[in-house]
Amino acid sequence: MQINLKVVKIHLIAIGGSAMHNIALALHHKGYEITGSDDAIFSPSKERLEKHGLLPKEMGWFTEKITSDLDAIILGMHARADNPEMLKAKQLNIPIYSFPEYIYEQSNNKKRVVIGGSHGKTSITAMILHVLQHLNIDCDYMVGAQLEGFETMVKLTHDAPIIILEGDEYLSSPIDRRPKFHLYQPHIAVLSGIAWDHINVFPTFEMYVDQFRIFKNMVSETLIYCSADEQLNQLAKEETNCKLIPYSTLSHTIKNGITSVKETELLIFGEHNLQNMNAALMVCKALGVSEEDFLKQITTFKGASNRLELVQKTNNSAIYKDFAHSPSKLKATSSAMRKQFADRKLVACMELHTFSSLNKEFLKEYKGCMDDPDTAIVYFSLKAIAHKKLTHITKEQVHTAFGRHDLLVFTDSNKLKEFLKSQNWEKQNLLMMSSGNFDNINLENLLY
């Protein structure tokens, strides 16, 4: 006798977001019936949803889509707290989940590995997934960037015994003010470092650190933490119920612009990447992977998207881009470029783009973080400040905050582009650092 199993029906409010459209695709691949709404959907979300028949026919919020036969609503961060579809779902008593809540719902019978920290989360997660995939170890996952060899940023299946989750400390949804990584209940966790961010949500450093303390106390088996981070060392001294494993920068050599670990040549470089790689190694070992197998597979890892990613190169020049925007990451990424290409000069350009970086009170945190490059440039958009409804900042304030007398500050992306194209790039590299896109500057062929 054939048994008809009920098809699970899920509606996603704000389906077009980076994480939201990926969970929509993951649940679609799992066999769920998926619908969604949004007031605007951009590339690449638009094309990816359309390919699988999940793109809403028209933009906007439609209460008629919210029907009593829905099993759940997933609410994206882009939606407002008064969203009409969400209010209708409440009236019908349909369960409403934030993105991380639903990820946990889908993984409560799996071994959960959560990668947290102010920086390096995506890279560590990507390294773990790269190695597990190449060793044919089945796992579900959620990662914050599109990875080579992976169709989606989220995979949710019935059978995988493990899930690897990038654990963001930002808020879960408009109606759930808990940090995302507080919802995952990890068995194994990584903390890569603590560098104050999201000051619009955590106005003091102490409040920010406390989110990581709460997370640490949720880990049931093993916490792997970066011993180079002062704040993590302090947290590690506090009472804990799990096993603690510290990690540091892997011992390595650099020869002819290539970094090697234990005579294994890598495609990645930089102290942070070597710390990230060690964290990934510790996680893989906790999951039963040998160090020998890990090193064999990591040789082909090119890095996560926008994480010290090579854009273009010639015999004596190269453009790299990086997601760096916090003071500590700017310093680390610039230092990595200097060490890897010791025979070349470095032009480094960063964009003030986040709520924290564009806050005039937070600007002082950037003092000295752009001292390493031969030429240092800061770009910020006056439109971005207005859009985020922040207090206006001036070029002079930025110049003073960074504390470098020859710092170049631009607020016009066309003038920045003209300056970069006018430079002599013989034996000189360019590093572009931002969580944005420098107001749509195309980095391809920027120098040549």
C-alpha positions in Angstrom: 0.0 0.0 0.0 1.3 3.4 -1.0 1.5 6.0 1.8 1.0 9.6 0.7 3.2 11.9 2.8 2.0 15.4 3.3 4.0 18.0 1.4 5.4 20.6 3.7 4.4 24.2 2.7 6.6 27.1 3.6 6.2 30.8 2.8 9.2 33.2 3.0 8.6 36.8 3.7 11.5 38.8 2.1 12.5 35.8 -0.1 15.0 37.9 -2.1 17.7 38.3 0.6 21.1 36.6 0.3 20.4 34.1 3.0 16.6 33.9 2.4 16.7 33.0 -1.2 19.3 30.3 -0.5 17.2 28.6 2.2 14.2 28.8 -0.3 16.3 26.9 -2.8 17.5 24.4 -0.2 14.0 23.6 1.0 12.8 23.4 -2.6 15.5 20.8 -3.3 14.4 19.0 -0.2 10.9 18.6 -1.7 9.1 21.3 0.2 6.5 23.5 -1.5 7.9 27.0 -1.4 6.3 30.4 -2.0 7.6 33.9 -1.2 7.2 37.6 -1.3 9.4 40.7 -1.4 9.2 44.3 -2.4 12.4 44.2 -4.4 14.6 41.3 -5.6 18.0 41.9 -7.3 20.7 39.8 -9.0 21.8 37.1 -8.4 18.8 36.2 -6.2 16.3 37.1 -8.9 17.8 34.8 -11.6 18.4 31.9 -9.1 14.9 32.0 -7.8 13.5 32.3 -11.4 15.5 29.2 -12.5 13.7 27.1 -10.0 10.2 28.6 -10.4 10.3 30.4 -7.0 10.4 34.1 -8.2 7.2 35.9 -7.1 5.1 36.9 -10.1 5.0 40.5 -8.8 6.7 42.5 -6.1 5.0 43.5 -2.9 3.2 42.0 0.1 0.0 40.1 -0.5 -2.0 38.9 2.4 -3.9 36.4 0.2 -0.7 34.3 0.0 -1.0 33.6 3.7 -3.4 30.7 4.0 -4.2 28.3 6.9 -2.6 25.3 5.0 0.9 26.8 5.4 3.1 24.8 7.8 5.4 27.8 8.6 6.5 31.3 7.8 10.2 32.2 7.6 10.7 36.0 8.2 13.7 37.7 6.7 15.6 40.6 8.2 14.5 42.9 5.3 10.9 42.7 6.4 9.5 45.3 8.8 7.8 44.5 12.1 4.5 45.6 10.7 4.7 43.5 7.5 1.0 42.8 6.5 1.8 39.1 5.5 3.4 38.5 8.9 0.4 40.1 10.7 -2.0 37.8 8.7 0.1 34.8 9.7 -0.2 35.8 13.4 -4.0 36.0 13.0 -4.0 32.5 11.6 -1.7 31.1 14.2 0.8 29.9 11.6 4.3 29.3 13.2 6.7 32.2 12.3 10.4 31.5 12.3 13.4 33.7 11.8 16.0 32.3 9.4 18.3 30.9 12.2 15.3 29.5 14.1 14.3 27.5 11.1 17.8 26.3 10.4 17.8 24.9 13.9 14.4 23.3 13.4 15.9 21.5 10.4 19.0 20.4 12.2 17.9 19.4 15.7 18.7 15.8 15.0 22.2 16.5 13.6 25.6 17.2 15.0 25.8 21.0 14.8 29.1 22.7 14.2 28.9 26.5 14.5 31.6 28.9 13.4 31.4 32.3 15.2 33.6 35.3 15.6 33.9 38.9 14.4 36.0 37.9 11.4 37.0 34.7 9.5 33.7 32.9 9.9 33.0 32.5 6.2 36.6 31.4 5.4 36.7 28.8 8.2 33.3 27.4 7.2 34.4 27.3 3.5 37.6 25.5 4.3 35.7 22.8 6.4 33.1 22.3 3.6 35.8 22.1 1.0 37.6 19.3 2.8 34.5 17.4 3.8 33.2 17.6 0.2 36.4 16.3 -1.3 36.5 13.4 1.3 32.8 12.6 0.4 31.7 13.2 4.0 28.0 14.0 3.8 26.9 17.2 5.7 24.3 20.0 5.5 25.5 23.6 5.8 24.9 27.3 5.8 27.7 29.7 4.7 27.7 33.4 4.1 29.2 33.4 0.6 28.8 31.6 -2.7 31.5 28.9 -2.8 33.1 27.3 -5.8 31.7 23.8 -6.2 28.6 24.4 -4.2 25.3 25.3 -5.9 23.7 27.1 -2.9 24.9 28.8 0.3 22.4 26.5 2.3 21.9 22.8 2.1 19.3 21.0 4.2 18.6 17.3 3.7 16.8 14.5 5.6 19.9 12.2 5.9 23.1 14.2 6.5 24.3 13.5 10.1 26.3 16.8 10.4 25.5 20.4 9.7 28.2 23.2 9.4 26.8 26.6 10.2 28.4 30.1 9.9 27.2 31.8 13.1 26.5 35.5 12.7 26.2 37.6 15.9 23.7 40.1 14.2 20.0 40.1 15.1 17.8 37.2 13.9 14.7 39.0 12.5 12.7 42.2 12.9 10.7 40.5 15.7 13.5 38.4 17.2 16.3 40.6 18.7 18.5 37.6 19.6 21.9 37.2 17.8 21.6 34.5 15.2 24.3 32.3 16.7 22.4 32.1 20.0 19.8 29.9 18.3 21.9 27.1 16.9 22.8 25.2 20.2 26.2 23.9 18.9 27.9 20.7 19.8 31.2 21.9 18.4 32.0 25.6 18.0 34.7 27.9 16.8 35.3 31.5 18.0 37.8 33.2 15.7 38.1 36.6 17.5 36.2 39.5 19.0 36.4 42.9 17.4 33.6 45.4 18.2 31.1 45.7 15.4 27.3 46.4 14.9 27.4 49.3 17.3 23.8 50.2 16.1 22.8 47.1 18.0 25.5 46.7 20.6 26.4 50.3 21.6 29.2 49.3 24.0 32.1 46.9 23.6 31.0 45.1 26.8 27.5 44.4 25.4 29.2 43.0 22.2 31.6 40.8 24.1 28.7 39.4 26.3 27.0 38.0 23.1 30.1 35.7 22.7 30.1 34.8 26.4 26.5 33.6 26.0 27.4 31.7 22.9 30.4 30.1 24.6 28.2 28.8 27.4 25.8 27.2 24.9 28.5 24.8 23.5 27.8 21.3 24.7 31.0 19.4 23.6 34.0 21.4 22.2 34.9 25.0 21.8 37.9 25.8 19.5 39.1 29.4 20.0 41.9 31.6 18.7 44.5 32.0 21.4 45.9 35.1 19.7 42.7 37.0 20.7 42.9 38.7 24.1 39.1 38.8 24.7 38.8 35.1 23.9 41.6 34.2 26.3 39.7 36.1 29.0 36.5 34.2 28.2 38.3 30.9 28.2 39.3 31.5 31.8 35.7 31.7 32.9 33.8 28.6 34.0 32.7 26.5 31.1 30.9 23.1 30.6 32.7 22.1 27.4 36.2 21.1 26.3 38.4 24.0 25.2 40.9 23.8 22.4 43.1 26.9 21.6 44.5 27.4 18.2 47.0 29.9 16.7 48.7 30.7 13.4 50.0 27.6 11.6 53.8 27.4 11.2 54.5 28.2 7.6 57.0 29.4 5.0 56.7 31.9 2.1 58.8 31.3 -1.0 58.4 32.9 -4.4 55.0 34.3 -3.4 53.7 30.9 -2.3 52.8 29.9 1.3 53.4 26.4 2.5 52.5 24.5 5.6 54.4 21.2 6.4 55.7 21.3 2.8 52.2 21.5 1.5 51.8 24.5 -1.0 48.7 26.6 -0.5 46.7 28.8 -2.8 45.8 31.1 0.2 48.0 33.3 2.3 48.2 35.7 5.3 48.2 35.2 9.0 44.5 35.3 9.4 44.0 32.7 6.7 46.6 30.5 8.4 44.7 30.9 11.7 41.4 30.2 9.9 43.0 27.1 8.4 44.1 25.8 11.8 40.6 26.3 13.2 39.2 24.4 10.2 41.8 21.6 10.8 40.7 21.4 14.5 37.0 21.1 13.5 37.8 18.4 10.9 39.8 16.4 13.4 36.9 16.6 15.8 34.8 15.1 13.1 37.2 12.3 12.5 39.3 13.6 9.6 43.1 13.0 9.9 45.6 15.9 9.6 47.1 14.2 6.6 43.8 14.0 4.7 43.0 17.6 5.7 46.3 18.9 4.3 45.9 16.9 1.1 42.5 18.4 0.4 43.1 22.0 1.5 45.8 22.4 -1.3 43.1 23.1 -3.8 41.2 25.6 -1.7 41.2 29.0 -3.4 39.4 31.0 -0.7 35.9 32.1 -0.2 34.4 34.8 -2.4 35.7 38.3 -1.5 38.1 37.0 1.1 41.6 38.0 -0.2 40.3 37.0 -3.6 42.5 37.5 -6.6 40.8 39.7 -9.2 43.5 40.0 -11.8 47.3 39.7 -12.1 50.2 40.2 -14.4 53.8 39.1 -13.9 54.6 41.9 -11.5 51.2 43.3 -10.3 47.9 42.1 -9.0 44.5 43.3 -7.7 43.0 41.6 -4.7 39.6 42.3 -3.0 38.6 41.5 0.5 35.5 41.8 2.7 37.5 43.6 5.4 35.9 46.6 7.0 36.7 46.4 10.7 39.9 48.0 12.0 41.5 44.7 13.0 40.8 43.1 9.6 42.1 46.0 7.6 45.3 45.8 9.5 45.6 42.0 9.1 44.7 42.0 5.4 47.2 44.8 4.6 49.9 43.0 6.5 49.2 39.7 4.7 49.6 41.4 1.3 52.9 43.1 2.4 54.4 39.8 3.6 53.2 37.7 0.7 54.6 40.3 -1.9 57.6 41.7 -0.1 59.2 42.9 -3.4 56.1 45.0 -4.4 54.6 48.3 -3.2 51.0 48.2 -1.9 48.2 50.5 -2.6 45.3 49.7 -0.2 41.8 51.2 -0.5 39.0 50.7 2.0 35.4 51.7 1.9 33.5 53.0 5.0 30.2 51.2 4.3 28.7 49.6 7.5 26.7 51.4 10.1 29.6 51.1 12.5 32.3 52.4 10.1 30.2 55.4 9.1 29.5 56.4 12.7 31.6 59.5 13.7 32.0 58.1 17.2 33.3 54.8 16.0 35.7 56.3 13.5 38.4 56.7 16.2 38.7 52.9 16.3 40.4 53.1 12.9 43.5 54.9 14.2 46.6 53.3 12.8 44.9 50.5 10.9 45.9 51.8 7.5 49.6 52.5 8.4 51.1 49.5 6.6 50.4 50.2 2.9 52.7 52.5 0.9 49.6 54.4 -0.3 46.4 54.3 1.8 43.0 55.4 0.6 39.6 55.7 2.3 36.4 56.0 0.3 32.9 56.8 1.6 29.6 57.7 0.0 27.7 60.7 1.1 24.6 59.0 -0.3 25.2 55.9 1.9 25.3 58.1 5.0 22.0 59.7 4.0 20.4 56.4 3.2 21.4 54.9 6.5 20.1 58.1 8.2 23.4 58.7 10.0 25.0 61.9 11.1 27.1 63.5 8.3 30.9 63.0 8.5 33.6 65.0 6.7 36.8 64.1 4.9 38.6 66.0 7.6 37.1 63.8 10.3 38.0 60.7 8.5 41.6 61.9 7.9 42.0 62.8 11.6 40.5 59.5 12.7 42.9 57.3 10.7 45.9 59.2 12.0 47.9 59.0 8.8 49.1 62.4 7.4 49.2 61.3 3.8 45.9 59.4 3.8 43.9 60.0 0.6 40.1 60.4 1.2 37.6 60.2 -1.7 33.8 60.6 -1.7 33.4 60.4 -5.5 33.8 56.9 -6.9 34.6 58.3 -10.4 37.4 60.4 -9.0 38.7 57.4 -7.1 38.6 55.3 -10.3 40.4 58.0 -12.2 43.1 58.2 -9.6 43.7 54.4 -9.6 43.8 54.2 -13.4 46.4 57.0 -13.5 48.9 55.1 -11.3 52.0 53.2 -12.5 51.3 49.6 -11.4 54.8 48.3 -12.2 55.8 46.1 -9.2 52.8 47.5 -7.2 49.7 45.7 -6.0 46.2 47.0 -5.3 44.1 45.8 -2.4 40.4 46.9 -2.3 38.6 46.3 1.0 34.9 46.7 1.6 31.7 45.0 2.5 30.1 47.1 -0.3 31.3 47.7 -3.9 32.7 51.2 -3.9 29.5 52.5 -5.6 29.8 49.9 -8.4 33.4 50.4 -9.4 34.2 47.5 -11.7 37.6 46.0 -10.5 38.1 44.0 -13.6 40.6 45.7 -15.9 40.8 48.6 -13.4 44.6 48.8 -13.7 45.4 47.7 -17.2 
